[in-house]
């Protein structure tokens, strides 16, 4: 009996369940699944990175050099807010010390002093309000574009640029940079989404026309074209008659000055908003200046434009509804400089050569009473104000 029991104990029988083997096999399966998943994730990551790098490369090729905001965004280093909006008469709070910046004047004669900027050529409100976009005057180092916020922050968006043009709503800016023309969006204190295209050596942006930029091919001769950012390069065929474009009609057509076969004579024309800027209507008669200064009323009825030269120069009021053969014009006031601001359909304002404010009333001008200049209170003869749409 003892021998039989010892043989049974010595005999190893297989177990119906092997926990250790099951654990090992489960671990092997988990390891294989993790390996496969890791390889798949690595492959997917590689594809995404490749696509991202391709997209980044495309953006880099499109944008060229990155747009850098120049200036210190640290609020602790902001200059103290000194901008103020005094009334028409000087006040104790607006000493001459504030006039080291740029003085803005609206059509009613109110003035606003912007500190830490200048000399400036054009100013527009920021898209969201709360400050201004300031285009610098030309210098040996080029032009600059500033952001001046109501809280005193002053930053430079562009420096060393060529001609700079702002969209009417201040949401876009176009500028010449080397051999290229660029357009970017304005968001806060940054320029984003820059698009560029090569342009001829003398070409400059003139103004925004809807989603396109009007480009003058050579300031010394006639010829414009329209470039739509993102829709390809500048067109190969150019219009070669337009000298200046003064504004846009409510239907999208443009009002401009065109050359004629007589080198000493120019005419007004309504231009179709195409790349060829085909003339739709033409009116010859007034002796127009070639300085390009002028503005169209919001309803498209009236045009203020400079006429004549030298001592015989003057601003002219033209009825665009009567634009045609033998169109006539009436004297509106002294010659204009800078921007023309229309307050409504019958009232406009501009600055004359001495920096004085000229308010034009269409009814009075048509009745034979041209506008007279008036000095802006609180602005000295050495400080030339900049006329802007009201503030």
C-alpha positions in Angstrom: 0.0 0.0 0.0 2.9 2.3 0.9 4.6 1.6 -2.4 1.5 2.2 -4.4 0.8 5.6 -2.8 4.4 6.7 -3.3 4.2 6.0 -7.0 1.0 8.1 -7.3 2.6 11.1 -5.6 5.7 10.9 -7.8 3.6 10.9 -11.0 3.0 14.5 -12.3 -0.4 14.9 -14.0 -1.1 17.9 -16.2 -3.4 20.5 -14.8 -6.7 21.3 -16.5 -6.0 25.1 -16.0 -2.5 26.7 -16.3 -2.6 30.1 -14.7 1.1 30.9 -15.3 0.9 30.0 -19.0 -2.3 32.1 -19.4 -0.6 35.1 -17.8 2.5 34.7 -20.1 0.4 34.3 -23.2 -1.8 37.4 -22.3 1.3 39.5 -21.7 2.6 38.5 -25.2 -0.7 39.5 -26.8 -0.7 42.9 -25.0 2.9 43.5 -26.1 2.1 42.7 -29.7 -1.0 45.0 -29.7 1.0 47.9 -28.1 3.8 47.5 -30.7 1.3 47.6 -33.6 -0.5 50.6 -32.1 2.7 52.4 -31.6 3.8 51.8 -35.2 0.4 53.0 -36.4 0.6 56.1 -34.3 4.1 56.8 -35.4 3.0 56.5 -39.0 0.0 58.8 -38.5 2.2 61.3 -36.7 4.7 61.3 -39.5 1.9 61.9 -42.1 0.5 64.8 -40.0 3.9 66.4 -39.5 4.7 66.0 -43.2 1.4 67.7 -44.1 2.0 70.4 -41.5 5.5 71.0 -42.7 4.3 71.2 -46.3 1.6 73.7 -45.3 4.1 75.7 -43.3 6.4 75.7 -46.2 3.6 76.9 -48.5 2.8 79.7 -46.1 6.4 80.7 -45.9 6.7 80.8 -49.7 3.6 82.9 -49.9 4.4 85.3 -47.1 8.2 85.6 -47.4 9.7 87.4 -44.5 7.6 87.3 -41.3 5.8 90.4 -40.2 7.3 91.5 -36.9 5.6 94.0 -34.5 8.3 96.4 -33.4 7.8 97.9 -30.0 7.6 96.8 -26.3 4.3 95.2 -25.5 5.0 95.3 -21.8 2.4 97.5 -20.2 4.8 98.6 -17.5 6.8 100.5 -20.2 3.8 102.2 -21.8 4.1 106.0 -22.0 1.6 107.9 -19.9 -1.6 108.6 -21.8 -1.5 112.3 -22.9 -3.9 112.2 -25.8 -6.7 114.6 -25.3 -9.7 115.9 -27.2 -10.1 119.6 -26.4 -12.8 121.8 -27.7 -12.4 124.3 -30.5 -10.7 126.8 -28.1 -7.5 126.1 -26.2 -7.8 124.9 -22.6 -5.3 124.8 -19.7 -5.0 121.0 -20.1 -3.7 121.4 -23.7 -0.4 123.2 -23.4 2.0 123.5 -26.3 4.0 120.6 -24.8 1.4 118.2 -26.1 2.0 119.4 -29.7 5.2 117.5 -30.0 3.1 114.6 -31.3 0.7 114.7 -34.2 -2.5 116.9 -34.0 -5.6 115.5 -35.6 -8.5 117.7 -36.6 -12.0 116.7 -37.6 -14.3 118.5 -40.0 -15.8 120.5 -37.1 -12.4 121.8 -35.9 -12.0 119.6 -32.8 -8.4 118.5 -32.3 -6.7 115.5 -30.8 -3.0 115.2 -30.0 -1.3 111.9 -30.5 1.9 111.5 -28.4 5.1 109.8 -29.4 4.5 109.6 -33.1 5.3 111.6 -36.1 5.8 113.1 -38.5 2.7 111.5 -39.9 0.9 111.7 -43.2 -2.4 109.9 -42.7 -4.5 108.7 -39.7 -7.5 106.4 -39.4 -9.3 104.9 -36.4 -8.5 101.3 -35.4 -11.1 98.7 -36.7 -12.3 98.1 -33.1 -12.0 101.7 -32.0 -9.9 102.6 -29.0 -7.0 104.1 -31.0 -5.5 105.0 -34.3 -3.5 103.7 -37.2 -0.9 106.3 -38.1 1.0 106.3 -41.5 4.3 108.0 -41.3 5.5 110.6 -43.7 8.3 109.5 -46.2 11.9 109.7 -45.0 15.3 108.4 -46.0 14.6 105.2 -44.0 11.2 104.7 -45.6 7.7 104.9 -44.0 6.4 103.6 -40.8 3.0 102.4 -39.5 2.1 103.0 -35.9 -0.7 101.8 -33.6 -1.6 104.4 -31.0 -4.1 103.2 -28.4 -6.2 105.3 -26.1 -4.5 103.8 -23.1 -1.2 105.3 -24.2 0.4 102.2 -25.9 2.4 103.2 -29.0 3.8 100.5 -31.2 5.3 100.3 -34.7 3.8 97.7 -37.0 5.9 98.5 -40.0 9.2 100.3 -40.4 11.3 101.0 -43.5 8.4 100.3 -45.9 7.6 102.0 -49.2 4.1 103.4 -49.9 1.5 102.4 -47.3 -2.2 102.3 -47.9 -5.0 101.6 -45.4 -8.4 100.1 -46.3 -11.3 102.5 -45.5 -12.4 100.3 -42.6 -8.8 99.9 -41.4 -9.0 96.1 -41.5 -6.3 95.8 -44.1 -3.0 97.4 -45.0 -1.0 97.3 -48.2 2.6 98.3 -48.6 5.6 98.2 -50.9 8.5 96.2 -49.6 11.5 95.9 -51.9 10.4 94.2 -55.1 7.1 93.0 -53.7 3.6 94.4 -52.8 2.1 93.0 -49.6 -1.3 93.0 -48.0 -2.1 92.0 -44.5 -5.0 92.1 -42.0 -4.9 94.4 -39.0 -5.9 92.6 -35.7 -5.2 94.5 -32.5 -1.6 95.5 -32.6 -0.5 92.9 -35.2 -0.5 92.3 -38.9 -1.6 88.8 -39.9 -2.1 86.7 -43.0 0.4 88.6 -45.2 0.1 87.9 -49.0 2.8 89.2 -51.4 3.3 89.5 -55.2 6.2 90.8 -57.3 5.5 94.2 -58.9 7.3 96.5 -61.3 10.2 98.7 -60.0 8.1 101.9 -59.7 4.7 100.4 -58.9 2.9 101.6 -55.7 -0.4 100.8 -54.0 -2.9 103.7 -54.3 -6.1 102.6 -52.5 -8.3 99.6 -51.6 -11.2 98.9 -54.0 -13.4 96.4 -52.2 -11.2 93.3 -51.9 -8.6 94.5 -54.3 -5.7 96.9 -54.3 -5.4 99.6 -56.9 -1.8 99.8 -58.0 -0.3 102.6 -60.0 2.4 101.2 -62.2 4.6 104.3 -62.4 3.8 107.6 -60.6 5.5 109.5 -63.5 3.1 108.2 -66.1 -0.5 107.0 -66.6 -1.6 103.4 -65.9 -3.3 101.5 -63.1 -4.3 97.9 -62.4 -6.3 96.0 -59.7 -4.6 93.2 -57.8 -6.7 90.8 -55.7 -4.6 89.2 -53.0 -4.6 85.5 -53.1 -5.9 85.3 -56.7 -2.5 85.3 -58.4 0.1 87.8 -59.4 -0.4 91.2 -61.0 -2.1 90.9 -64.4 0.1 91.0 -67.4 -2.1 93.6 -69.3 -2.3 97.1 -67.8 -4.6 100.0 -68.4 -2.6 103.0 -69.6 -4.8 106.1 -69.5 -5.8 106.8 -65.9 -3.6 109.3 -64.0 -5.4 109.5 -60.6 -8.4 107.9 -58.9 -10.4 110.1 -56.6 -12.9 107.7 -55.1 -15.6 105.1 -55.5 -19.3 105.5 -56.4 -22.0 103.5 -54.5 -22.3 101.0 -57.3 -18.5 100.2 -57.1 -17.3 102.2 -60.1 -14.4 104.6 -59.7 -14.0 108.3 -60.5 -10.7 109.2 -61.9 -8.6 111.5 -64.1 -7.5 110.2 -67.5 -5.0 111.4 -70.1 -6.0 112.5 -73.6 -4.1 112.8 -76.8 -3.3 116.4 -75.8 -0.5 116.3 -73.3 -1.6 119.5 -71.6 -5.2 118.3 -71.2 -6.9 115.8 -68.9 -10.5 114.7 -68.4 -12.6 113.1 -65.7 -14.0 109.6 -66.2 -16.1 106.9 -64.5 -14.1 103.7 -64.6 -15.4 100.2 -64.4 -13.9 98.3 -61.4 -12.0 95.7 -63.6 -8.3 95.1 -64.0 -8.4 97.2 -67.2 -10.4 100.0 -65.6 -12.4 100.7 -68.8 -13.9 104.2 -69.0 -17.7 104.2 -68.9 -18.3 107.9 -69.1 -15.9 110.8 -69.8 -16.2 114.5 -69.2 -13.7 117.1 -70.4 -13.7 120.8 -69.6 -12.2 121.8 -66.2 -8.5 122.5 -65.9 -7.5 119.7 -63.5 -4.4 119.5 -61.4 -2.3 116.3 -61.6 -1.6 116.1 -57.9 -4.2 113.4 -57.4 -6.0 115.1 -54.5 -9.8 114.8 -54.5 -12.8 113.1 -52.9 -16.2 111.8 -53.9 -19.3 112.5 -51.8 -20.9 109.4 -50.1 -23.9 109.5 -52.5 -21.6 109.7 -55.5 -23.1 113.0 -56.6 -20.2 115.5 -56.1 -16.5 115.5 -56.6 -14.1 117.9 -54.9 -10.9 118.1 -56.9 -8.0 120.5 -57.4 -7.8 122.6 -60.5 -5.2 124.8 -62.1 -1.7 125.3 -60.8 0.3 127.9 -58.8 -1.4 131.2 -58.0 -4.4 130.2 -60.2 -4.9 126.9 -58.3 -8.2 126.3 -56.6 -10.5 123.5 -55.5 -13.4 122.7 -57.8 -16.8 121.2 -57.3 -18.0 118.9 -60.1 -21.5 117.5 -60.5 -20.9 113.9 -61.4 -24.5 113.4 -62.5 -23.7 115.8 -65.4 -20.4 114.2 -66.3 -20.2 114.3 -70.1 -19.0 116.4 -73.0 -18.4 120.0 -71.8 -18.8 119.2 -68.1 -18.4 122.3 -66.0 -17.1 123.0 -62.5 -17.4 125.8 -59.9 -14.7 127.1 -57.6 -15.1 125.6 -54.1 -12.2 127.3 -52.3 -8.4 127.4 -52.1 -6.4 124.4 -53.3 -6.5 121.3 -51.1 -3.7 119.4 -49.4 -4.0 116.0 -47.8 -7.3 114.1 -47.4 -10.8 115.3 -48.2 -13.4 114.4 -45.6 -17.1 114.4 -46.5 -19.3 114.7 -43.4 -22.4 114.0 -45.4 -23.7 114.3 -49.0 -23.4 118.1 -49.1 -20.6 119.1 -46.6 -16.9 118.4 -46.9 -13.7 119.7 -45.3 -10.0 119.8 -46.2 -6.8 121.7 -45.2 -5.3 124.3 -47.4 -1.5 124.8 -48.1 -1.1 126.8 -44.8 -2.7 124.0 -42.7 -6.0 126.0 -42.2 -9.3 124.2 -42.2 -11.7 124.8 -45.1 -15.4 123.8 -44.7 -17.3 123.4 -48.0 -21.1 123.6 -48.2 -22.3 122.5 -51.6 -25.3 124.8 -51.6 -23.3 127.9 -50.8 -20.6 127.0 -53.4 -23.3 126.5 -56.1 -24.7 129.9 -55.1 -21.3 131.5 -55.9 -19.9 131.6 -52.3 -16.6 129.7 -52.2 -15.4 128.5 -48.8 -12.7 130.4 -46.9 -10.0 128.9 -44.7 -9.9 129.4 -41.0 -7.1 128.7 -38.5 -7.5 125.7 -36.2 -7.5 127.1 -32.6 -4.7 125.9 -30.5 -2.5 124.8 -33.4 0.6 126.9 -34.0 1.9 127.7 -37.5 4.8 125.3 -37.0 2.5 122.3 -36.4 0.6 121.0 -39.4 -2.6 119.2 -38.4 -3.9 116.0 -40.1 -7.5 115.9 -41.2 -9.4 112.7 -40.2 -12.9 111.4 -40.3 -14.6 112.6 -37.1 -13.7 111.4 -33.6 
